Amino acid sequence: MTALSVLDLSPITQGSTASQSLANSLDLARHAERLGYRRYWLAEHHNMPGIASAATSVVIAHVAGGTKSIRVGAGGIMLPNHAPLVIAEQFGTLAALFPGRIDLGLGRAPGTDMLTARALRRNLESADNFPQDVVELMGYFHPAEEGQRIRAVPGEGQTVPVWILGSSLYGAQLAALLGLPYAFASHFAPAELDHALEVYRTRFQPSAQLDKPYVMLGLNVSVAPTDAEAKLLFSSLQQAFVNLRSGRAGQLPPPVENYDRDLDPMAKTMLAQALSCAVVGSPETVRQGIDAFIRRTGADELMVTAQIFDHAARVRSYEILADVHKSMSKAA
């Protein structure tokens, strides 16, 4: 049965604070661990008032330190923003602190706008070096060789699974070439999903880390006792997307009844495209939607994200989803 994991953007809701958001992330991670989710990933975003996970490695340490067994990782680190050696040291440190629990997903995008990318001291051509940077970073996790002049300490000799993240054919090709697991951002950029899966699976070359293709797909899931309640909860993400794409990024807004009913056609079309990989509804509606998504894609793992305004409702959504998943596993 396809595994379930959690992608948490650590949302800062309207009227709240980053401190509360980070406390909520740890609370959700503890629930996810109890409920049997496989991993809990956080993502690097910058200059976004509604996301508290910019210092991703620090937040991973916060979550891993407050849990016991669930894998914790980055979905992902935007590698062109960083020197590979720095990330090797950070994740080597995390792996030393939490052995056997740390994942490292690597992305090529800046995770922000171009002005902020410059503020990060990012070389705007560095994305072109992404494949070489990935290989360099992975090399730092190997046992040090005699005479090696640059070493990641902590880092060398650590087992830190590396994933390639992407929303286009570029990441699929690189993951296949390097023999790495591939995580596709279908939860917000699904246009190339089917083509990327085909490229990754047909071109995959086995590696020391992985002997056959392994695909994780992002999926928006909002589940509540009724379809109407789940749709209401989902409206916070819809508003956030419209605000972001309109240049008005802000904190996660509270839900609005019938939000999409009065949207202009362009906004409706944008939402229909960007959030087409979403399953929203009651337990039975979600069961059917997830089953259809898995049958269509053959996903090995789903990375579920839920941008829900009320923290208790967000926890409850993941709880209901875990129950749905268990029932599907039994039926299979």
N, C-alpha and C positions, 0 to 999 in steps of 0.2 A: 504494500500500500504506500502511496506517495506520502512522504514525510511532511510535517508542518513546522514552520519556523516563524519567527516574528521579526519584522523590520519596524523599528521605532525611530521616528524622526524627532522624538522628544518635543512634542508640540507645546508651544507657549500659547495658552488660550487668552482671549481678550480679558483684561482685568487681572491677569495672573502674573507670575514672575518666573524667571529661569530657575530659581531655587525650587519652586514648587514643581515645575516641569521635570527637573532632574530627580526629585523625590518620587514623582509619579512613575518615572521610568524604572526606577529600582523596584517599586511596588509591583508594577506590571511584570517585570522580569521574574520576580518571586512567584507570582501567580502562574506565569508561563512554565516555569520549572516544575511546579506542582502538577500542572495540567498535562505535562508530557511533551511540550514543544521541544524540538531538537536543538535549536539555536536562537540566539537573541542578538540581532545585529543593529548597529547604529551607523549613521551616515554623516559624512563631512559636507556641511553646507556653510557658507559664509555670507554675512550681511543680510541675513533673513530674520526679521523681527519675530517670526513665529516658530523658529527652530533653535533648540538649545544645545545641539550636539556638535557645534563647530570644532571644539577641541576633542575630537573623537576618541583618541587614545585615552585621554583622561576620563571620559565618560565610561568607556569600556572598563577601566579599572574600578570605577565606582560601582558598576553593575556586577562585575565578576566578584568583587570583594563582598558584595551583599548577597550572593547566591552560592550554591554549593556544587552543582553538577552540570547545569545547562551550559552548552558552548556559547561563548560570547565573542563577538567580532565586529568587523567593519564592513559595512555594505554601502559605500566603501570609503577607503582612503583615496583621495584624488591625487595620484602619485606625481603628476607634473607640478603640483604645489610644493613638493618636498624633495630633499635629497634622499636617494634610496638608502644611504647609510643611516640617516636619522630614523627612517621608518623601521629599518631592521633593528636598530637599538631599542626603539619604543616597543615593538612587538616581541622582540627578544626578552625585554624586561617583563612584559605582560605574561609571556609563556613561562618565564622563570617563577613569577608570582603565582600563576594559576596553571600548572602543568596539565597538558592534554585538553585544555578548554578554549584555546584562543584560535580564531580564524582571521585571515587577512584577505579581504576582498579589495581589489585594486581597480580604480576607474581612471579614465583618460581625460574627462571633462574637468573644468576648473571648480565646479560646484558653486558657481556664483556668476556675477556679471563681470564684464571685462575691466571696468574701473576698479572693482574690488580685487580682481586677479592681479592687477598691477600693484595694489596696496600689499598684497601677499608677497611681493617681490618675485612674482612668477615670471619666468622667461616665457613669453607668449609663443615661442617656437618650441618650447620643451615638450609639448604634446607629440611632436614629431619623433621624439626620442623615447616614447613610451615603451616599445618592445625592448629596447636595450636597457632601459631603466628597470623593467620587470626582471629581466635576466640578471642584472647586477644585484638587485635586491635579493632574489632567491639565492644567489651565490653566497651572500653574507650568512645565510642560515646553514650552509654546509660546514662540516668540521674544518677548522683552520689547517692549512697546509704549511709545511716547513718553509720558512722564508716569506710567508705572506705578510705584506707590509701594512695592509689596511684590514682591520678586523672589527666585527660588530660584537661588542662585549657589554651587556648580554646580547645574545643573538646567535653566535656561531654554535653549531651543533644542536640547535633547538628545532623541534618539529612544529612548524607553523604552517598549516595548509594555506596555500595561496589560491585564490579564485580570481578569474577575470570577470569584471562587470562590463555591461555594455547595453546599448540600445540600437545598435546598427550591426552591419556585417563585419566591421573592423574588429570588434571585440570577439566575435564568433571565430573569425579566421585566426586571431592570435591565440585564443584559448585552445583551438584545435591543434595548431602548430606546436604549442608548448605542452600539450597533453594535460591541461588543467581543467578543473570544473568551471562551468560557465553559468553566470547569473545574469538573466536578461531583465531589463527594467520595464517589463510589460505593464507595470502598475501606473506608469505615466507616459510611456513612449512606445506603444505597442505596434506601430506601423510595420516594422520590419521583423516582427516576431517569427512568423512562419518561415521566412527565407533564412533568417539567422539560425534557426534550429536546424534546418536542412544543411546549411554550410558547416556548422559545427559538427554535426553527427557524421557527415560523409567525409570530412577532411581530418577527423580526429586521429592523432598519432599517440599511441600509448607512451607513458612516461613513468619515471620512478614514483611519482605521486599517484597516478591514476592509470588503470589499465583499459578503461572503456569510458565513453562519454557520460558525463553526469550534468544534468541541467536543473537549475533552480530558477523558477519564474516568479516575479513579483505579481501580487494579486491584491487588489483592494477588496476587503470584505467588511461589510457592516451587517451584523445579524442581531436581531431583537426578537421578542416573542411574536410580533406581527410584522407583516410587510410594511405597513404604514409607519410604524415606529422606526424600523430600520431605515426606510427612505428618509425620514426626518433627520436621523442621526447623520446620514450620508451627506446631507446638504451642507454641513460645515466644510467638508472637503471640496465640494463643488464651488462654494463661494471662494475658498482659498485659491483654487485654480484660476477662476475668473479674475480675481484680484491680482494674482501673480502675473498672468498673461497680459493684464491691462496696465502693468507697471505700478501697481498699488499693493505690493506685498506687505502683509501685516500679520498680526497675531491671528490665531485660528478663531474664526467667529462662531458665535452660538448658532444652533440650527434654526432654520426658517421653514415654516410650512409652505409647501408647494413652491419652493424656490425656483425651480426650473420652468415653471409654468409661464412666467412673465419675462423670461430672458429674451434678449434679442436673438435673431436667427444665427448670427455669427458666433455668439457665445454658446448657443446650444450646439452648433456644429463642432466647435472646439472641444466642448466637454464630451460629446459623443465619441470623438476620435481619441482624445487623450485618456479618457477613463473607460474605454471600451472593455478593458480587462478588470471588471468589477462585478462582484456578486453581492447583491443587497437584498435582504428580506428576512423572512421567518426561517426557522430551522429547516423546514422542508424545502423552501425555495432555495436556500443556500446549498443544501445537499445536492439538489438537482444541478445547480449552477456549477458547483465545484466538480461534480462528476463529469459534466459536459466539457469543462475546461481541461481536465486531466485527459479525457479521451481524445480531445482534439490535439493536444500538445505532447502527450506522453511524458509530462514533467516528472522528474524523479523526486522533486521537492518543491513545495510552495512556500514562498516568503511572503507572509501575509502582513499587510499594513492596514491600520485603521485610524484615520485622523478623525477622532470623535471628541467633541468638545467636553463632555462630562466624563471625568476619569472613571467613575463607577460604571457608567454605561460602556466605556471602552473595555474595562476589565470583563464586564458581563458578556460583551460580544465575543471576546476570546474564549471565555468559559463555554458559551453555547457552541462555538465553533469546535472546540475540543470534543464536546459530546457528539456533535454531528460526525466528526472524523472517526471517532471510536465506533459509532454505529456503522459507518461505511466500511471500516476495517473488518468488522464482524461479518457483514454481509458478503464481503469479498471472499 
